[in-house]
Amino acid sequence: MAGTFTTRTITITTGATETLHDLTNACSAFLREAAHGRNGLLNVFTPHATSGLAIIETGAGSDDDLLAALRGILPADDRWRDRHGGPVHGSGHVLPALVPPHATLPVVDGELELGTSQSVVLVNTERDGPERQVRLSFLG
């Protein structure tokens, strides 16, 4: 039997603050519809120049720690040469080099195979993009 490919785009409301948005439940719901108990790969991709995807523990402070670390590494000030969107917007354009806009994860028996306490999160440090798109694709 040949493998199948199923894909869907979801919209995430990020608001006007930097945020980590947990996508784990959305990924699992997609796999219930797309994987039908099969093994394969889930690819998660965000087509934005100022967002990324991370696998991280949430709820225990690591999410706030990641945002604080990114503020330290990528301060929103006027040091950036990229002035697209304003003088403090350049740091957001560097974010995907550190937090890539994609993740590929194993799917076993139709379930997302994450480690203990791991979550799939959208990382968004921009304050002027209230929505982000995320494409979920299953190959199995």
Beta strands, then each sheet from edge to edge (+ up, - down):
strand 1: 5-13
strand 2: 19-22
strand 3: 40-45
strand 4: 51-56
strand 5: 102-108
strand 6: 111-112
strand 7: 119-124
strand 8: 131-139
sheet 1: 1+ 8- 3+ 5- 6+
sheet 2: 2+ 7- 4+
end
